[in-house]
């Protein structure tokens, strides 16, 4: 699923990372360090959940970070997150449909593995 998603137009790389920053699977292009991606994802997830807890809402289904050189999509798949890195000009609606499909497939695989 991860390798297939990484081949989508506008996607620079993707990975599955646990909430505590452990890399489960990745299809990252050479310029992205797996440990850095996992650490960044873990930090963003934890910080966002802490901020949302003030409003008594700690559920995080999907989080999108818009940056100068691209976008970072974090999608909850249960005990881990699908991380997708895109280029800056990608049409986000199209990528989110692909990410949602991959998220659903990974959730099914996670249940089968449990």
trRosetta pair geometry for C-beta under 8 A, 3 or more apart (Angstrom, degrees):
i j d omega theta_ij theta_ji phi_ij phi_ji
1 4 5.8 -59 -148 38 26 112
1 5 6.3 26 155 -19 63 109
1 102 5.4 134 174 -149 107 89
1 105 5.2 177 -115 106 136 128
1 106 5.7 -169 104 -68 162 87
1 109 7.1 -136 -14 -11 141 151
2 5 5.8 -56 -146 37 29 111
2 6 6.4 33 154 -24 63 106
2 14 5.5 -155 -156 98 81 106
2 15 6.8 47 -149 -112 132 27
2 16 6.2 -101 -79 -20 131 99
2 25 4.9 -178 -5 125 159 119
2 26 6.7 -119 164 -131 146 12
2 27 4.8 162 139 -6 93 111
2 82 7.8 -159 -99 -137 88 97
2 102 7.7 101 -84 -166 43 129
3 6 5.7 -53 -149 31 31 114
3 7 7.1 31 153 -21 61 104
3 27 4.8 157 -98 -87 52 145
4 7 6.0 -60 -162 28 33 112
4 8 7.8 51 143 -40 60 89
4 102 7.6 -179 84 -104 103 110
5 8 5.8 -29 -167 -6 46 117
5 11 6.3 -136 151 -178 71 170
5 14 5.0 -25 104 31 120 160
5 27 7.2 144 67 52 82 137
5 82 7.9 -17 109 -172 176 125
5 84 6.8 -93 154 -107 126 113
5 98 6.6 141 -134 151 86 108
5 99 7.4 79 -148 -98 129 56
5 102 4.7 29 -81 -94 133 153
6 11 5.7 -148 -143 122 34 123
6 13 5.8 10 -130 -130 107 40
6 14 5.1 -139 -75 23 82 96
6 27 3.5 -116 -32 115 154 128
6 28 7.7 -119 -121 -68 134 26
7 11 7.3 21 55 65 16 122
8 11 4.4 62 68 2 90 128
8 95 7.1 130 127 -121 136 76
8 98 5.2 98 -126 175 161 164
9 90 7.6 155 124 -126 75 97
9 94 7.9 -19 75 124 107 135
10 86 5.1 14 148 -157 93 103
10 87 5.3 -115 -154 33 68 96
10 89 7.3 -126 -123 83 108 68
10 90 3.3 111 -174 -109 138 111
10 91 7.3 -140 -54 25 167 62
10 94 7.7 96 32 88 146 116
10 95 6.0 -97 94 -76 129 119
11 14 6.3 -20 -178 -37 124 106
11 84 6.1 -62 -133 -168 107 101
11 85 7.2 100 -165 76 65 54
11 86 5.6 -51 -103 -101 48 74
11 90 7.6 79 -58 -109 49 152
11 95 6.9 147 -69 -131 91 112
11 98 7.8 -107 -51 103 132 146
12 29 5.6 -75 174 7 78 128
12 32 7.3 122 131 -32 108 134
12 70 6.5 -37 1 -134 140 154
12 85 4.6 -62 66 108 104 99
12 86 6.2 153 2 -127 90 17
12 87 5.9 118 -48 -54 109 72
13 26 7.3 14 176 -177 107 91
13 27 6.1 -166 -151 103 70 61
13 28 3.8 56 -167 -126 142 55
13 29 5.0 -124 -61 2 115 76
13 32 5.1 -140 48 32 164 153
13 37 7.7 -95 113 -101 128 156
13 84 7.8 175 95 -151 44 45
13 85 4.8 9 58 47 82 115
14 26 7.3 -172 101 -147 45 57
14 27 5.6 12 56 56 77 94
14 28 7.4 -158 39 -74 24 65
14 82 6.6 0 -176 -179 113 87
14 83 6.1 165 -156 88 61 59
14 84 4.6 -10 -105 -104 104 66
14 85 6.8 -163 -76 17 51 71
14 102 7.8 -18 168 147 162 164
15 23 6.2 -54 -175 -140 128 93
15 24 7.7 133 170 50 81 72
15 25 6.5 178 -155 93 60 54
15 26 3.8 -6 -110 -108 99 86
15 27 7.2 -171 -75 27 60 53
15 28 6.1 -3 -55 -51 111 106
15 34 6.8 147 -111 -135 149 83
15 37 5.7 107 20 124 151 137
15 38 7.0 -95 129 -72 149 78
15 41 7.7 -136 81 -28 116 155
15 82 7.7 164 86 -156 39 48
15 83 4.7 -8 59 56 85 109
16 23 7.7 103 79 -166 57 54
16 24 4.2 -55 101 67 102 114
16 25 4.5 33 32 44 109 90
16 26 7.4 -138 26 -66 60 56
16 77 7.0 -45 -136 39 107 148
16 80 5.2 48 174 140 92 137
16 81 7.2 170 -152 83 55 38
16 82 5.8 -28 -99 -99 74 60
16 83 7.3 180 -87 14 22 81
16 106 6.8 -179 -102 -148 131 143
17 21 6.5 -15 180 -137 112 31
17 22 6.8 155 -161 74 65 40
17 23 5.8 -32 -105 -102 80 50
17 24 6.5 -165 -89 8 24 89
17 37 7.1 -151 -63 124 142 88
17 38 4.6 178 -129 -125 126 76
17 41 4.7 98 75 84 154 149
17 42 6.7 -114 149 -52 125 82
17 80 6.2 165 84 -167 29 95
17 81 5.5 -23 64 61 82 88
17 83 5.5 24 7 -16 117 125
18 21 6.7 -38 74 35 81 21
18 22 4.3 13 30 49 120 93
18 24 6.4 108 -38 -43 82 108
18 42 7.8 21 92 -92 61 106
18 79 6.6 -17 -131 141 89 81
18 80 4.8 -62 -94 -105 50 88
18 81 7.8 120 -137 14 10 75
19 42 6.5 103 167 -127 37 80
19 45 5.8 -128 -140 118 77 149
19 46 7.4 113 176 -64 89 84
19 79 7.3 -95 -8 -179 104 53
19 80 7.0 -133 -28 -110 66 40
19 81 6.9 97 -80 -16 62 104
20 42 6.0 31 180 -134 17 129
21 38 4.7 99 -170 148 70 94
21 39 5.3 40 -145 -95 129 48
21 41 7.0 151 -110 71 66 86
21 42 3.4 -42 -68 -39 89 153
21 43 7.9 45 -82 -29 118 67
22 38 6.7 -46 162 -167 1 138
23 26 5.8 -26 -168 -34 118 120
23 34 5.0 21 -96 170 161 113
23 35 7.3 -85 -28 -83 128 47
23 37 7.7 71 -96 79 112 101
23 38 4.7 -92 -61 -73 85 138
24 80 5.7 -13 -9 -137 147 159
26 34 5.2 -139 -5 -115 173 111
26 37 7.4 118 -124 75 133 145
28 32 4.1 -110 -178 82 120 119
28 33 8.0 -73 129 42 153 4
28 34 6.0 -178 24 -78 148 75
28 37 6.3 -149 -98 -18 148 159
28 85 7.6 52 -126 26 88 132
29 32 5.8 81 61 12 67 102
32 36 7.2 -139 -173 70 64 110
32 37 5.5 43 171 -54 109 125
32 85 6.5 172 -92 27 154 165
33 36 4.0 70 75 10 107 112
33 37 6.7 179 84 -11 53 84
34 37 5.8 -57 -145 38 30 110
34 38 6.2 28 158 -17 66 109
35 38 5.7 -54 -144 39 30 111
35 39 6.1 29 157 -18 64 109
36 39 5.8 -55 -144 39 28 110
36 40 6.1 29 157 -18 64 108
37 40 5.9 -56 -145 38 27 110
37 41 6.2 27 157 -19 63 109
37 83 6.2 148 168 118 108 154
37 85 7.4 -86 -125 -43 122 130
38 41 5.8 -56 -146 37 27 111
38 42 6.3 28 156 -19 63 108
39 42 5.8 -55 -146 36 30 112
39 43 6.3 29 156 -18 64 107
40 43 5.8 -57 -149 37 30 111
40 44 6.2 27 156 -17 66 108
40 72 7.8 -87 129 -148 125 160
41 44 5.9 -56 -145 38 29 109
41 45 6.2 28 158 -18 65 109
41 72 8.0 -150 -91 175 81 126
41 74 6.0 152 -144 -108 94 121
41 81 6.1 -169 173 79 124 132
41 83 4.9 -76 -95 -87 140 138
42 45 5.9 -57 -146 37 27 110
42 46 6.2 21 160 -14 64 111
43 46 6.0 -60 -144 40 26 106
43 47 6.0 20 162 -14 65 114
44 47 6.1 -59 -140 42 24 107
44 48 6.0 23 162 -18 63 113
44 63 6.7 176 147 112 115 146
44 65 6.9 -78 -138 -50 147 136
44 72 7.6 -173 -51 117 175 138
44 74 6.4 178 102 -31 128 156
45 48 6.1 -61 -145 39 22 108
45 49 6.3 21 159 -17 62 111
45 60 6.6 173 -145 85 77 157
45 63 7.5 -178 -96 23 63 149
45 74 6.4 -149 -74 169 93 154
45 81 6.2 -150 -82 -31 139 154
46 49 5.9 -58 -148 37 27 110
46 50 6.4 28 155 -20 63 107
47 50 5.7 -54 -149 34 31 112
47 51 6.5 29 154 -17 64 106
48 51 5.7 -55 -149 37 32 110
48 52 6.2 27 155 -15 66 110
48 60 5.9 88 112 -106 122 145
48 63 5.9 -39 -130 -110 175 153
49 52 5.7 -58 -143 42 31 109
49 53 6.3 44 153 -36 64 101
49 58 4.9 49 -162 -157 89 90
49 60 5.9 -90 -79 -23 85 130
50 53 5.6 -45 -150 18 31 118
50 54 7.9 43 151 -26 55 89
51 54 6.4 -41 -175 10 39 112
52 55 6.0 -64 -168 45 52 100
52 57 4.8 -83 173 91 101 79
52 58 5.3 144 98 -102 109 44
52 59 7.8 -117 138 42 148 42
52 60 6.9 174 11 -67 160 96
53 56 7.0 34 -168 -93 45 25
53 57 7.5 -141 -90 59 27 39
53 58 4.9 26 -83 -79 80 106
60 63 5.9 -10 -174 -41 112 113
60 74 7.7 -2 147 109 119 114
60 76 6.0 137 98 -50 71 126
61 75 7.2 -6 155 -149 60 65
61 76 5.3 -96 -138 28 36 118
62 73 6.8 -14 -167 -171 100 90
62 74 6.8 159 -154 85 49 56
62 75 4.8 -2 -107 -107 89 74
62 76 7.0 -114 -62 7 51 81
62 96 7.7 76 176 -142 157 104
62 99 7.7 104 -130 124 129 131
62 103 8.0 -67 -83 -80 108 162
63 73 7.5 156 82 -156 49 45
63 74 4.5 -5 56 56 97 106
64 71 6.1 -10 -171 -175 96 113
64 72 7.2 156 -157 81 47 52
64 73 5.2 -10 -105 -104 80 73
64 74 7.7 -162 -73 23 37 69
64 92 7.2 60 -156 -154 153 130
64 96 7.9 -45 -77 -88 135 112
65 71 6.5 158 81 -161 56 59
65 72 4.1 0 52 53 109 102
65 73 7.9 -151 25 -67 69 34
65 74 7.8 47 -9 -8 99 101
66 71 5.6 -21 -106 -108 55 90
67 70 5.8 3 65 62 101 56
67 71 6.8 171 24 -91 76 36
67 72 6.9 42 -5 -8 117 98
67 88 7.6 -98 86 -100 66 96
68 88 6.9 -31 144 -105 37 137
69 87 7.8 -65 164 -153 64 58
69 88 5.4 -97 -167 -52 25 119
70 85 6.1 38 141 -180 143 81
70 86 5.4 174 -168 86 97 53
70 87 5.3 -78 -107 -139 98 21
70 88 4.9 -89 -75 -60 43 65
70 90 7.8 43 -144 7 76 114
71 85 7.6 164 84 -155 50 43
71 86 4.6 -3 54 54 94 108
71 88 7.2 130 -24 -111 77 43
71 90 6.6 -107 24 53 121 118
71 92 6.6 95 -40 -101 177 104
71 95 7.7 135 77 83 136 159
72 83 7.0 -20 -169 -165 91 89
72 84 7.4 152 -159 79 44 52
72 85 5.8 -12 -105 -104 72 69
72 86 7.8 -161 -72 20 29 76
73 82 7.8 -10 112 108 92 88
73 83 7.3 151 81 -158 56 40
73 84 4.3 -9 57 58 105 102
73 86 7.1 44 -8 -12 106 111
73 95 7.0 -176 -25 132 153 117
73 96 7.1 -169 -128 -96 149 73
73 99 5.5 -65 126 -115 149 163
74 81 5.0 -2 -170 175 91 136
74 82 7.4 153 -157 77 41 51
74 83 5.7 -8 -104 -103 72 71
75 81 6.3 143 67 -164 39 77
75 82 4.5 -17 62 58 100 101
75 84 7.3 24 0 -1 110 108
75 99 5.5 164 -36 163 151 110
75 100 7.5 -154 -139 -88 149 46
75 102 7.9 107 72 84 151 95
75 103 4.5 -92 142 -90 135 130
76 81 5.8 -42 -98 -105 44 81
76 103 7.6 56 71 -154 43 124
77 80 5.5 -20 64 77 104 78
77 81 6.4 152 13 -116 87 24
77 82 5.4 83 -34 -26 123 94
77 103 5.6 -145 -88 -151 90 74
77 106 4.5 -37 -143 109 143 120
77 107 5.2 -144 -159 -70 77 73
77 110 6.1 143 147 -24 101 147
78 107 5.9 134 -34 -124 110 78
78 110 4.9 -180 35 123 151 159
78 111 7.8 -179 -80 -56 158 73
79 110 7.0 172 28 -165 92 136
80 110 7.5 -166 30 -102 105 138
82 99 6.8 165 109 -161 131 89
82 102 6.1 148 -158 116 161 111
82 103 5.5 -131 19 -92 144 79
82 106 6.0 155 -64 24 122 163
84 95 7.0 171 133 172 143 114
84 99 5.4 -107 -3 -103 156 117
86 90 4.2 -70 169 17 128 155
86 92 7.8 160 72 -101 164 68
86 95 5.7 -20 -88 -125 149 164
87 90 5.3 124 61 -35 74 98
90 94 7.5 -126 172 65 87 104
90 95 5.4 42 152 -40 128 136
91 94 4.5 54 92 13 106 114
91 95 6.9 158 84 -12 56 88
92 95 5.6 -61 -146 42 36 109
92 96 6.0 37 158 -24 71 107
93 96 5.8 -54 -144 34 28 111
93 97 6.8 32 155 -21 60 101
94 97 5.9 -53 -158 28 33 111
94 98 6.9 26 149 -12 64 105
95 98 5.6 -58 -154 39 38 110
95 99 6.0 38 149 -21 71 108
96 99 5.3 -51 -139 40 35 114
96 100 6.1 41 157 -24 66 102
97 100 5.8 -50 -147 33 28 112
97 101 6.6 29 152 -18 61 104
98 101 5.8 -54 -153 35 32 112
98 102 6.4 29 151 -15 65 107
99 102 5.7 -56 -146 41 32 109
99 103 6.1 38 153 -25 66 106
100 103 5.5 -50 -145 34 30 116
100 104 6.5 32 155 -19 63 103
101 104 5.9 -54 -152 34 30 110
101 105 6.5 27 152 -16 64 107
102 105 5.7 -56 -148 39 33 111
102 106 6.2 31 155 -18 67 108
103 106 5.9 -58 -146 39 28 108
103 107 6.4 32 154 -22 64 105
104 107 5.8 -52 -149 32 30 113
104 108 6.8 31 153 -18 62 103
105 108 5.8 -54 -154 34 34 111
105 109 6.5 31 150 -16 66 107
106 109 5.5 -52 -145 40 37 112
106 110 6.2 41 154 -23 67 104
107 110 5.6 -51 -146 34 31 113
107 111 6.6 31 154 -18 63 103
108 111 5.9 -55 -152 34 31 109
108 112 6.5 31 150 -20 64 106
109 112 5.6 -54 -149 35 34 112
109 113 6.3 31 154 -19 66 109
110 113 5.7 -57 -146 37 31 110
110 114 6.6 41 153 -34 64 102
111 114 5.7 -46 -150 18 34 117
